[in-house]
Amino acid sequence: MTASSTPAVTGLTEQQARTRLEAEGYNELPRQARRTPLRIVLEVLREPMLALLVGAGLVYLLLGDLKEALILLAFGLMSVVITVIQETRTERVLEALRDLTSPRALVIRDGERRRIAGRDVARGDLIVLAEGDRVPADGSLCEASDLQTDESLLTGESVPVRKVAADRVAVDHPRPGGDDQPYVYSGSLVVRGTGIAEVIATGPRSEIGKIGQSLQSLDSEPPRLQQQTSALVRWCALGGVLVSVLAVVLYGTLRGGWLEAFLAGIAIGMSMLPEEFPVVLTVFMAMGAWRISKARVLTRRAASIETLGSATVLCTDKTGTLTENRMTIAELRRPDGSALRNSALLLPHLPAEFARIAVHGLLASTPEPFDPMEKAFYSFVQQAPATRLDVPGNGWRLVRSYGLRPDLLAMTQVWQRPGATQLLVASKGAPEAIARLCGLAEPEMIALREATDAMAADGLRVLGVAGASYDGATLPESQTEFALRLVGLVGLADPLRSSVPDAVRECLMAGIRVVMITGDYPATAQAIARQAGIKTSDVLSGDALRQVDDTALARRVEMVNVFARIVPEQKLRIVQALKTNGEVVAMTGDGVNDAPSLKAAHIGVAMGGRGTDVAREASSIVLLDDDFGSIVTAIRLGRRIYDNLRKAMSFIFAVHVPIAGMALLPLVLGLPIFFSPIHIAFLEMVIDPVCSLVFEAETDERDIMNRPPRPPDAPLFSWSLIVWSIVQGALAFAVVALVYIVGLRRGMPENEARALGFFALVLTIFSLVLVNRSFSSSLIVAFRRPNAALVWILLTIAAVLAAVLYWPAASLLFRFDPLHGDDLLVTMAAAAAVLLVLEALKPIWRARLRV
């Protein structure tokens, strides 16, 4: 039938299509606007913590402290640049991945076939489908010839489904899934045959679009780390204000001169503004996204990295996530019950009786296969040396093909071999259909049914294979007229990814429960779960889940690790039930059916290779190589980032204690003022690089993946960490104050005593860095973990200290007098004392500080 032979296939006119598109208003799936670099910059600048950092720099600028202002603004600019570069790079890669939502479509308009963009397909259009086409819209089939589509992106089932032509277009078409439906669905892939369909739904009205629209009602989980850090910043800012007010009162009361007191209070208070906290958070998240991108993992929202590190449950899809989404031959079984499975199929010389099963399966497949199961036959036969001479080659001729029919789920092909007078007939299909073609007796039927059930229980897709010779003058009209004999059964499987068992094992060691949620059958799901190492003691099906309310479901999800025959709405219910139980949920997936649960979960992990645009837009992390093992890398990095973030925060909290103490001590005791703005600016140059670069570069500790996930409500700054930071800071302050006071009491000039105390403070800060490099190991163990950033920063600061001490112009600026060798030994001894005492105290706090 040609495109113009009947009115049924003339399609819309171009004007009708244009009018309908305009009337409906839109045709594409709702998607987020593309995040341009300018938009990313604006989003970064709206962050309250970064705004605080920039605001602090501007205040310094208004106060005339140019050096401090430039330092703060420079770090703010660096944070913005790093974030924008990473986010822009992520968006470019994601833009390149967007290839499924609006595929090209072949439509019939004005009686002619023309190729148009998928977004231009209108309701009422006739779309022409062939092997390899992505269906651009939901449609009702007018014609179908051996048509099969892969709807795994919508249903989670890895096996293609058959399609038949419809007598008429129904108003309410059923949901995707199942064989012999007269409907095709947007986003599905044609793997076999041809067809013509009338478009009945496009864009948001299609099944794929309804899922996309449901995302609009879901709000992404706000990053808890950002909330906690914001609260910490507010408390620290309040502390800075109190210290500043106290300094003004003390200075004015004890020394008079309230104007000088006011200016001194502002300087001290601004020096204690917690600008390091937003710097650390921004840099850690941006650098973390950059580090994780090197492992082929894109981070759409940087704050989600640390959330992944705290995940307690990892919900994963099966098809394309745990499995490779390709069919392979896993078992060959002869009619007598003998079988070869898995590794036995890889023998250098496959026994002829088993090779015959595979070859007949190939001969019953199309010469240029697109169907995954037919590809599996070609791949297997090509890899089996004993069968290479038995496959079609030069001189072979395909005489006739008999396609699948709804009443007979089998296909047959007839081949003419070179020099042979007889024709070779090969059939494959559903075991019951092959049994019918072969005319099996009742005992043979029972044996075949038992063998089929046993293979299906192992999660295999079972096909029967039959063969015959034919020497008639003319070929029969139906494949039922051949005298076929059963050759054997073939079990096909969607193989598990090789990295999955190790990844699941490491997740379990890290205290992360792995849950499989799939649209496939329970037997298949259980088989894959066992191979992956997921506990399969209990399986909950979609039908059973539909019978329980949310309260009962919350109880069931505590024990069930495998969910089968699940539809998209139920995936969302499962994720929400886990969240109700207080779990931190990570959800992986690649299909459109995964998108709502990806967005509802605390952290959504989408597959970038074959995943849909809708799933990627709903996720926080995208795995470019679709490797489940990359999730473990992301989890490890998430834990490392959070670990290092706590170390940096502990250091910042601790280092401000001696700074505040040395700023207030002279006011209380009537000593010479210790700090001036240049000293504070120099300390910022020490503290900022250390906390934002050195701690960020710290490698993960040995036991990081042997710890249980931290409690969901665990604060970034626990009371144990706060007390530990105060202990560190108080000890450092006591030692530095002692050095300064003793120096003055021994008659040192003011500038020399200031230099002595200041050098002791800087070296003590280095001691705090070394102490905070690890919460769970000693200093010796920490030294075994190299940190190039620490070495370079220490060398740079040491060089600057030497210049400040021995370069007259710098000494004059800092109001320092030269120190003697014994003075330098005193400062080193002070720093060493702080280091040794804190290392001795660390085991007392270790159990409380570990994440």
C-alpha positions in Angstrom: 0.0 0.0 0.0 1.4 3.4 -0.9 1.1 6.5 1.1 -1.6 8.0 -1.2 -3.5 4.9 -2.2 -6.3 5.4 0.4 -7.6 8.3 2.3 -6.5 6.6 5.5 -2.8 7.3 4.8 -3.0 10.7 3.2 -2.4 12.4 6.6 -3.0 16.0 7.5 -2.3 18.9 5.1 0.6 21.2 6.1 -1.8 24.0 6.9 -3.9 21.7 9.1 -0.8 20.6 11.0 0.3 24.2 11.5 -3.1 25.3 12.6 -3.4 22.5 15.1 0.1 23.2 16.5 -0.8 26.8 17.0 -4.1 25.9 18.6 -2.5 23.5 21.1 0.1 26.1 22.0 3.0 23.8 22.6 4.2 20.4 21.6 7.4 19.6 23.5 7.9 18.2 26.9 8.2 20.8 29.7 11.9 21.2 30.5 13.9 23.6 32.5 15.3 26.6 30.7 18.9 26.1 29.6 21.2 27.5 32.3 23.4 30.0 30.5 26.7 31.2 32.1 25.0 34.5 33.0 22.1 32.6 34.7 24.6 30.5 36.6 26.4 33.6 37.8 23.2 35.1 39.0 22.3 31.9 40.8 25.7 31.8 42.5 25.5 35.5 43.5 22.0 34.9 45.1 23.5 32.4 47.5 23.3 34.0 51.0 26.7 32.7 52.1 28.5 34.0 49.0 26.6 37.3 49.3 27.9 37.5 52.9 31.5 37.0 51.6 31.1 39.7 49.0 29.3 42.0 51.4 32.1 41.7 54.0 34.6 42.7 51.3 32.6 45.7 50.4 32.4 46.8 54.0 36.1 46.5 54.3 36.4 48.6 51.1 34.1 51.3 52.5 36.2 51.4 55.7 39.3 52.0 53.7 40.9 48.6 54.4 41.8 48.0 50.8 44.0 44.9 51.4 41.4 43.0 53.4 38.7 44.0 50.9 40.8 42.8 47.9 41.6 39.5 49.7 37.9 38.8 50.4 36.7 39.9 47.0 39.5 37.9 45.3 38.4 34.7 47.0 34.8 35.5 46.3 35.6 35.9 42.6 37.6 32.7 42.6 34.7 30.8 44.1 32.3 32.3 41.5 34.7 31.4 38.6 35.2 27.8 39.7 31.5 27.3 40.2 30.5 28.9 36.9 33.2 27.0 34.9 32.1 23.7 36.4 28.4 24.3 36.0 28.8 25.6 32.5 30.8 22.6 31.5 28.1 20.3 33.0 25.4 22.1 31.1 27.2 21.8 27.8 27.6 18.1 28.2 24.0 17.7 29.3 22.9 19.7 26.3 24.8 17.3 24.0 23.1 14.4 25.7 19.6 15.7 24.9 18.7 13.5 22.0 15.5 11.6 23.0 12.8 14.1 23.8 12.4 15.5 20.3 13.6 12.9 17.7 13.2 13.4 13.9 10.0 12.0 12.6 8.8 10.7 9.2 5.3 11.8 8.6 2.7 11.7 5.8 1.4 15.1 4.9 -0.5 16.1 1.7 -0.1 12.5 0.7 3.7 12.6 0.8 6.3 11.4 3.2 8.5 14.1 4.7 11.1 14.2 7.6 10.4 16.8 10.2 11.5 17.7 13.7 9.7 15.8 16.5 8.5 19.0 18.0 6.5 19.7 14.8 4.5 16.6 14.9 0.8 17.4 15.4 -2.1 15.4 16.7 -3.7 13.7 13.7 -0.5 13.4 11.8 0.4 10.0 10.3 3.9 8.9 11.4 5.8 6.2 9.5 7.8 3.8 11.7 10.6 1.4 10.8 13.3 -0.5 12.7 15.6 1.9 14.6 13.1 4.8 14.7 12.4 6.6 18.0 8.6 7.1 18.2 8.0 10.9 18.3 4.5 10.9 19.8 1.8 8.6 21.1 -0.2 7.0 18.3 -2.8 4.5 17.2 -1.6 2.0 14.7 -3.3 2.0 11.3 -0.9 -0.5 9.8 1.6 -2.9 11.5 3.8 -5.5 9.9 5.7 -7.7 12.5 6.1 -4.5 14.6 7.8 -4.7 17.9 8.9 -1.8 20.1 11.2 -1.4 23.1 9.3 0.4 25.8 11.8 -0.1 28.6 12.3 3.6 29.1 8.6 3.8 30.1 7.9 0.4 31.7 11.3 -0.9 32.8 10.8 -4.2 30.9 13.9 -5.1 28.8 12.0 -7.4 26.4 10.4 -5.8 23.3 6.6 -5.9 23.0 4.5 -6.8 19.9 2.1 -4.4 18.2 -1.0 -4.9 16.1 -3.0 -2.6 14.0 -6.2 -1.0 15.4 -9.6 -1.2 13.9 -10.3 2.3 15.1 -8.8 5.1 17.2 -9.9 4.9 20.8 -10.3 7.9 23.0 -8.7 6.5 26.1 -5.7 4.4 25.2 -4.1 2.0 27.8 -0.8 2.5 29.6 2.4 1.2 28.0 3.4 -2.4 28.6 2.2 -5.8 27.3 1.9 -7.4 23.9 -0.6 -6.9 21.1 -1.5 -3.3 21.9 -2.5 -1.2 18.9 -0.7 1.8 20.3 2.8 3.1 20.2 4.3 5.6 22.7 6.5 8.6 22.5 10.1 7.8 23.5 9.9 4.1 22.7 12.2 2.4 20.1 11.1 0.4 17.1 13.2 -2.8 17.1 11.4 -4.8 14.4 9.0 -4.4 11.6 7.2 -1.4 10.2 4.0 0.5 10.8 1.9 3.6 10.3 0.3 5.3 13.3 -2.1 8.2 13.7 -0.8 10.6 16.3 -3.3 10.9 19.3 -1.1 12.7 21.9 2.0 14.9 21.8 4.3 16.6 24.2 2.8 16.9 27.7 -0.3 14.9 26.7 1.7 11.9 25.8 2.6 9.2 28.4 6.2 10.5 28.5 4.9 14.0 28.9 2.6 13.2 31.7 5.6 11.9 33.7 7.4 15.1 32.8 4.5 17.2 34.0 4.3 15.4 37.3 7.8 16.6 38.0 6.5 20.2 38.3 4.6 19.3 41.5 7.7 17.9 43.2 10.2 20.1 45.0 13.9 19.0 45.1 15.2 18.3 48.6 16.9 21.4 49.9 20.6 20.9 50.7 20.9 20.3 54.4 24.5 21.2 54.5 23.8 24.6 53.1 21.1 25.2 55.8 23.4 24.1 58.6 26.3 26.2 57.3 24.0 29.2 57.0 23.0 28.8 60.6 26.6 28.4 61.7 27.5 31.6 59.8 24.7 33.5 61.6 25.9 32.3 65.0 29.5 33.1 64.3 28.5 36.6 63.0 26.6 37.1 66.2 29.7 36.1 68.2 31.8 38.5 66.1 29.4 41.4 66.9 29.5 40.6 70.7 33.3 40.5 70.6 33.4 43.8 68.8 31.0 45.4 71.3 33.0 44.0 74.2 36.2 45.5 72.6 34.6 48.9 72.3 33.4 48.9 75.9 36.8 47.7 77.3 38.9 50.1 75.2 36.7 53.1 76.0 36.3 52.2 79.7 40.0 51.3 80.4 41.8 53.7 78.1 39.3 56.5 77.1 39.0 57.7 73.6 35.7 56.4 72.4 36.3 57.2 68.8 39.5 55.0 68.8 37.5 52.4 70.7 34.8 52.4 68.1 37.3 52.1 65.2 39.2 49.3 67.0 35.9 47.4 67.7 34.9 47.6 64.0 38.4 46.3 63.0 38.2 43.4 65.5 34.6 42.5 64.7 35.2 42.5 60.9 38.3 40.4 61.4 36.2 37.8 63.1 33.4 37.8 60.4 33.1 34.1 59.3 33.9 34.8 55.7 35.9 31.5 55.6 32.7 29.4 56.0 31.1 30.5 52.8 34.5 30.3 51.0 35.0 26.8 52.2 31.5 25.6 51.3 31.6 27.1 47.9 35.1 26.0 47.0 34.6 22.5 48.5 31.4 22.0 46.5 32.8 23.4 43.2 36.1 21.5 43.5 34.2 18.4 44.6 32.1 18.6 41.4 35.3 19.0 39.4 37.0 16.0 41.1 33.9 13.8 40.6 33.7 14.8 36.9 37.1 13.2 36.3 35.4 9.9 37.3 32.9 10.4 34.4 30.2 11.7 36.8 28.5 15.1 36.2 27.1 17.0 39.2 24.2 19.2 38.3 23.8 20.5 41.9 27.1 20.6 43.7 25.6 20.5 47.2 24.1 17.1 46.4 27.6 15.5 46.6 27.7 15.5 50.4 24.1 14.3 50.5 25.1 11.2 48.5 27.9 10.6 51.0 25.2 10.3 53.7 22.8 8.1 51.8 21.4 5.2 53.8 19.4 3.6 51.0 20.3 3.3 47.3 17.3 2.6 45.1 18.3 1.3 41.7 16.5 0.3 38.6 17.4 -3.0 36.9 17.3 -2.5 33.2 20.3 -0.5 31.9 21.5 0.2 35.5 22.4 -3.1 37.1 22.2 -4.8 33.7 23.8 -3.9 30.4 20.4 -3.6 28.6 21.5 -6.1 25.9 20.4 -9.7 25.5 22.9 -12.5 25.6 22.4 -16.3 25.3 22.8 -17.7 28.8 21.6 -21.3 28.3 21.1 -23.9 25.5 18.9 -26.9 26.3 18.3 -30.0 24.2 14.9 -31.8 24.0 16.4 -34.6 26.2 17.0 -32.1 29.0 20.8 -31.8 28.8 21.9 -28.2 28.9 24.9 -25.9 28.7 24.9 -22.7 30.8 27.0 -19.5 31.1 30.7 -20.4 31.2 30.1 -23.8 29.6 28.9 -21.9 26.5 32.3 -20.4 26.1 34.1 -23.7 25.4 36.6 -23.5 22.4 34.6 -26.2 20.6 30.9 -26.1 21.3 29.3 -29.6 20.9 27.6 -29.9 17.6 24.1 -30.7 19.1 24.2 -27.4 21.0 25.7 -25.4 18.2 22.8 -26.6 16.0 20.4 -24.9 18.4 22.2 -21.6 18.2 22.6 -21.8 14.4 18.9 -22.5 13.9 18.0 -19.5 16.1 20.2 -17.3 13.9 18.7 -18.7 10.7 15.3 -17.8 12.0 16.4 -14.2 12.6 16.5 -11.4 10.1 19.8 -11.1 8.2 20.4 -7.6 9.5 19.0 -7.8 13.1 17.8 -4.9 15.2 16.0 -6.8 17.8 18.2 -7.4 20.9 17.4 -11.1 21.0 18.3 -11.6 17.3 21.5 -9.7 17.9 22.3 -12.1 20.7 22.1 -15.0 18.3 24.5 -13.4 15.8 26.9 -12.4 18.6 26.9 -15.9 20.1 27.4 -17.7 16.8 30.2 -15.4 15.8 32.1 -16.1 19.0 31.6 -19.9 18.8 34.4 -21.3 16.6 32.6 -24.6 16.0 29.6 -22.9 14.3 31.3 -20.5 12.0 31.0 -22.7 8.9 27.3 -23.3 9.5 26.0 -19.8 9.1 24.8 -17.9 6.0 27.6 -16.7 3.8 28.4 -16.5 0.1 25.8 -18.3 -1.9 23.2 -18.5 0.8 19.8 -17.1 -0.2 16.9 -16.2 1.9 13.9 -17.7 0.1 11.0 -16.6 2.3 10.2 -15.3 5.7 7.1 -16.1 7.8 6.5 -13.4 10.4 5.0 -13.4 13.8 1.2 -13.5 14.1 -0.9 -12.8 17.2 -2.3 -16.3 17.1 1.1 -17.9 16.5 4.1 -16.3 18.3 6.8 -17.8 16.1 8.6 -16.8 12.9 10.1 -19.1 10.3 12.7 -18.5 7.5 13.5 -20.7 4.6 17.1 -20.7 3.2 18.7 -22.0 0.0 22.2 -23.3 0.7 24.9 -23.4 -2.0 24.8 -26.6 -4.0 21.9 -28.1 -2.0 18.7 -29.3 -3.5 16.7 -29.2 -0.2 15.7 -26.0 1.5 16.6 -25.4 5.1 13.8 -24.3 7.4 14.4 -22.7 10.8 11.8 -21.4 13.3 12.0 -19.7 16.7 9.4 -18.3 19.0 7.5 -18.8 22.2 8.0 -22.4 23.4 4.3 -23.2 23.3 4.2 -21.9 19.7 7.1 -24.0 18.6 5.6 -27.0 20.3 2.4 -26.4 18.3 4.5 -26.2 15.0 6.3 -29.4 15.9 3.1 -31.2 16.9 4.5 -32.5 20.2 2.8 -35.3 22.1 1.5 -34.7 25.6 4.5 -36.2 27.4 6.8 -34.0 25.3 4.7 -31.0 26.0 4.9 -31.6 29.7 8.7 -31.9 29.6 9.0 -28.8 27.5 6.7 -26.8 29.9 8.8 -27.9 32.9 12.0 -27.0 31.2 10.6 -23.6 30.2 9.4 -22.9 33.8 12.8 -23.9 35.2 14.7 -21.5 32.9 12.2 -18.7 33.5 12.7 -19.1 37.3 16.3 -18.2 36.7 15.3 -15.0 35.1 15.8 -16.1 31.5 13.7 -15.2 28.5 13.0 -18.6 26.8 12.6 -19.2 23.1 12.0 -22.5 21.4 13.9 -23.4 18.2 12.9 -25.9 15.5 14.1 -26.9 12.1 13.3 -29.0 9.0 14.2 -29.8 5.4 11.9 -29.0 2.6 12.1 -30.2 -1.0 8.6 -29.3 -2.3 8.2 -27.5 -5.6 6.3 -24.5 -4.0 6.5 -23.2 -0.5 3.4 -23.4 1.7 1.4 -20.3 2.6 1.7 -20.9 6.3 4.6 -22.0 8.5 2.3 -24.5 10.2 2.6 -26.7 7.1 6.3 -27.5 7.5 7.2 -30.8 9.2 9.3 -29.1 11.9 11.2 -30.9 14.7 12.2 -29.4 18.0 15.9 -28.6 18.1 16.0 -27.1 21.6 15.4 -24.2 23.9 17.4 -21.0 24.2 17.6 -19.0 27.4 18.4 -15.3 26.9 19.4 -12.9 29.7 20.1 -9.2 30.1 23.6 -9.7 31.7 24.6 -8.1 34.9 27.2 -5.3 34.6 30.6 -6.8 35.7 31.2 -3.9 38.2 27.9 -4.3 40.0 28.7 -7.1 42.6 31.7 -5.3 43.9 29.8 -2.0 44.0 26.9 -3.6 45.9 29.3 -5.2 48.3 31.1 -2.0 49.0 27.8 -0.2 49.5 26.8 -2.9 52.1 30.1 -2.5 53.8 29.5 1.3 54.0 26.1 0.6 55.7 24.1 1.5 52.6 21.1 -0.7 51.8 20.7 -1.5 48.1 17.1 -1.7 46.9 16.0 -2.8 43.4 12.9 -1.3 41.9 12.0 -2.6 38.5 9.1 -3.1 36.1 10.3 -6.6 35.2 8.8 -9.9 36.5 9.6 -11.1 40.0 11.5 -14.2 38.9 13.8 -12.1 36.7 14.2 -9.4 39.4 15.1 -12.0 42.0 17.7 -13.7 39.6 19.4 -10.4 38.9 19.3 -9.4 42.6 21.0 -12.6 43.6 23.7 -12.1 41.0 24.3 -8.6 42.2 24.4 -9.6 45.9 21.2 -7.9 46.9 19.2 -9.7 49.6 16.1 -11.4 48.0 14.4 -12.9 51.1 11.2 -10.9 50.3 9.9 -9.5 47.0 7.0 -7.1 46.7 5.1 -6.9 43.4 3.3 -3.9 42.1 -0.1 -5.6 42.5 0.6 -6.3 46.1 1.9 -2.8 46.7 -1.3 -1.4 45.2 -3.3 -3.1 48.0 -1.5 -1.4 50.9 -1.8 2.2 52.2 1.1 4.5 52.8 1.4 3.6 56.5 1.6 -0.1 55.8 4.0 0.5 52.9 6.4 2.4 55.2 6.6 -0.7 57.3 7.1 -3.1 54.4 9.9 -1.1 52.8 11.9 -1.6 55.9 12.3 -5.3 55.0 11.9 -5.6 51.2 14.9 -5.1 49.0 13.4 -6.2 45.6 10.3 -4.5 44.1 9.0 -6.0 40.8 6.4 -5.1 38.3 6.4 -1.5 39.6 4.8 1.3 37.7 6.2 4.9 37.9 3.7 6.1 40.5 4.6 3.2 42.7 8.3 4.0 42.4 7.5 7.5 43.8 5.5 6.0 46.6 8.4 3.7 47.6 10.9 6.6 47.7 8.5 8.7 49.8 7.9 5.7 52.1 11.6 5.3 52.7 11.9 9.1 53.4 9.1 8.8 55.9 11.2 6.2 57.7 14.0 8.7 58.1 16.2 7.2 55.3 18.4 9.4 53.2 17.4 8.1 49.7 19.6 8.0 46.6 17.7 6.9 43.5 19.3 5.8 40.2 17.6 5.3 36.9 17.7 6.1 33.2 14.1 5.9 32.0 11.4 8.5 31.9 9.5 6.4 34.4 12.3 7.1 36.9 12.1 10.9 36.7 9.5 11.5 39.5 11.4 9.3 42.0 14.7 10.8 40.9 13.4 14.3 41.8 11.7 13.2 45.0 14.7 11.4 46.4 17.3 13.3 48.4 19.8 12.6 45.6 18.8 11.5 42.0 21.5 9.7 40.0 20.6 9.5 36.2 22.3 7.5 33.6 23.7 9.8 30.9 24.5 7.2 28.1 21.0 5.9 27.4 19.0 7.9 29.9 16.2 10.2 28.9 16.4 14.0 28.9 13.6 14.1 31.5 15.5 11.8 33.9 18.6 13.9 33.5 16.8 17.1 34.2 15.2 15.6 37.3 18.5 14.3 38.7 21.3 15.9 40.7 24.1 13.6 39.4 24.5 12.1 35.9 26.7 9.0 35.3 28.2 9.5 31.8 29.3 5.9 31.4 26.2 4.4 32.9 28.4 2.4 35.2 26.8 1.4 38.5 30.3 1.2 40.0 30.7 4.9 39.5 28.0 5.4 42.2 30.4 4.0 44.7 33.1 6.5 43.6 30.6 9.3 44.0 29.6 8.0 47.5 33.3 7.8 48.5 33.9 11.3 47.2 30.8 12.6 49.0 32.0 11.1 52.3 35.5 12.5 51.7 34.2 16.0 51.0 32.0 16.1 54.0 34.8 14.6 56.2 37.2 17.3 54.9 34.6 20.0 55.3 34.2 19.2 59.0 38.0 19.3 59.4 38.1 22.7 57.8 35.2 24.0 59.9 36.9 22.7 63.0 40.1 24.4 62.1 38.3 27.7 61.3 36.4 27.6 64.6 39.6 26.8 66.5 41.9 29.3 64.8 39.5 32.2 65.6 39.7 31.5 69.3 43.4 32.6 69.7 42.8 35.5 67.2 39.9 36.8 69.3 41.8 36.2 72.5 44.9 38.1 71.3 42.7 40.9 70.1 41.1 41.3 73.5 43.9 40.4 75.8 45.8 43.7 75.5 42.5 45.6 76.3 41.9 43.6 79.4 45.5 43.6 80.8 46.5 47.0 79.5 49.2 45.7 77.2 50.4 47.1 73.9 47.9 46.4 71.1 48.8 43.1 69.4 47.0 43.4 66.1 46.8 46.0 63.4 44.9 45.7 60.1 48.0 44.4 58.3 48.4 41.6 60.8 44.7 40.6 60.3 45.1 40.7 56.5 48.2 38.5 56.7 46.4 36.0 59.0 43.5 35.9 56.4 46.1 35.1 53.8 47.2 32.2 55.9 43.8 30.9 57.0 41.9 31.2 53.8 44.2 29.1 51.6 44.7 26.5 54.3 41.0 25.9 55.0 39.8 26.2 51.4 42.6 24.5 49.5 44.6 22.3 51.9 41.7 20.6 53.6 39.9 20.2 50.3 42.9 18.4 48.8 43.1 15.9 51.7 42.7 12.3 50.5 40.1 10.1 52.1 41.0 8.2 55.2 41.4 4.4 55.2 38.2 3.6 57.0 35.9 6.1 55.2 33.9 3.3 53.5 33.7 1.2 56.6 31.8 3.7 58.6 28.0 3.6 58.8 26.2 6.6 57.2 25.9 9.5 59.5 22.4 10.1 61.0 20.2 12.2 58.7 19.8 14.8 61.4 23.5 14.9 62.3 24.5 18.6 62.4 27.6 19.7 60.6 28.9 21.1 63.9 28.2 18.7 66.7 28.7 19.7 70.3 31.7 17.3 70.4 33.3 19.1 67.5 32.6 22.5 69.0 34.1 21.5 72.3 37.1 20.0 70.5 37.6 23.1 68.5 37.4 25.3 71.6 39.9 23.1 73.4 42.3 23.5 70.4 41.8 27.2 70.2 42.1 27.8 74.0 45.3 25.9 74.2 46.8 27.8 71.2 45.7 31.1 72.8 47.1 30.2 76.2 50.5 29.3 74.6 50.7 32.4 72.4 49.5 34.7 75.2 52.2 33.2 77.5 54.9 33.8 74.9 53.8 37.4 74.4 53.4 38.3 78.0 56.7 36.6 79.1 58.5 38.5 76.3 57.1 41.8 77.5 57.8 41.0 81.1 61.4 40.2 80.3 61.9 43.6 78.9 61.5 43.0 75.2 60.8 46.1 73.1 57.1 46.3 72.1 57.8 45.5 68.4 60.1 42.6 69.2 57.5 41.1 71.6 54.8 41.6 69.0 57.0 39.8 66.4 57.6 37.0 68.9 54.0 36.5 69.7 52.9 36.8 66.1 55.3 34.2 64.8 54.3 31.9 67.7 50.6 32.4 66.5 51.4 31.6 62.9 53.3 28.5 63.8 50.6 27.4 66.2 48.1 27.8 63.3 50.2 25.3 61.4 50.0 22.9 64.4 46.2 23.2 64.3 46.3 22.4 60.6 48.3 19.2 61.3 46.0 18.2 64.2 42.9 18.6 62.1 44.1 16.7 59.1 42.6 13.5 60.6 39.9 12.8 63.1 40.4 9.0 63.1 44.2 8.5 62.9 47.4 9.8 64.4 49.7 12.5 63.0 52.1 9.8 61.7 49.3 8.1 59.7 48.2 11.4 58.4 51.7 12.2 57.1 51.5 9.1 55.0 48.7 10.7 53.0 50.4 13.2 50.7 49.0 16.7 50.3 50.9 18.8 47.7 48.7 21.8 48.4 49.8 21.8 52.1 53.5 21.6 51.2 53.3 24.5 48.7 51.3 26.7 51.0 53.6 26.1 54.0 56.7 26.9 51.9 55.1 30.0 50.5 54.1 31.3 54.0 57.5 30.4 55.4 59.1 32.5 52.7 56.7 35.4 53.4 57.4 35.2 57.1 61.2 35.3 56.4 60.7 38.4 54.2 58.5 40.1 56.9 61.2 39.5 59.5 64.3 40.4 57.6 63.2 42.8 54.9 63.3 46.3 56.6 60.4 47.7 54.6 58.1 44.8 55.5 59.3 44.8 59.1 58.4 48.5 59.3 54.9 47.8 57.8 54.2 45.1 60.3 56.0 47.0 63.2 58.3 44.1 63.9 61.8 44.1 65.2 64.2 41.3 64.1 64.2 38.1 66.2 67.2 36.1 67.3 67.8 32.4 66.9 66.7 31.6 70.4 63.5 33.6 69.9 62.7 31.5 66.9 63.3 28.4 68.9 60.8 29.6 71.5 58.1 30.1 68.8 58.8 26.6 67.4 58.7 25.1 70.8 55.4 26.7 71.5 53.9 25.3 68.3 55.4 21.9 69.0 53.9 21.9 72.5 50.4 22.7 71.1 50.8 19.9 68.5 52.0 17.2 71.0 49.3 18.0 73.6 46.5 18.0 71.1 47.7 14.7 69.6 47.7 13.2 73.1 44.2 14.4 73.6 42.9 13.3 70.2 42.2 9.6 71.2 39.8 10.9 73.9 37.6 12.6 71.3 38.2 10.3 68.4 35.1 8.1 68.8 32.9 11.3 69.1 34.4 13.1 66.1 34.3 10.3 63.5 31.5 10.7 61.0 
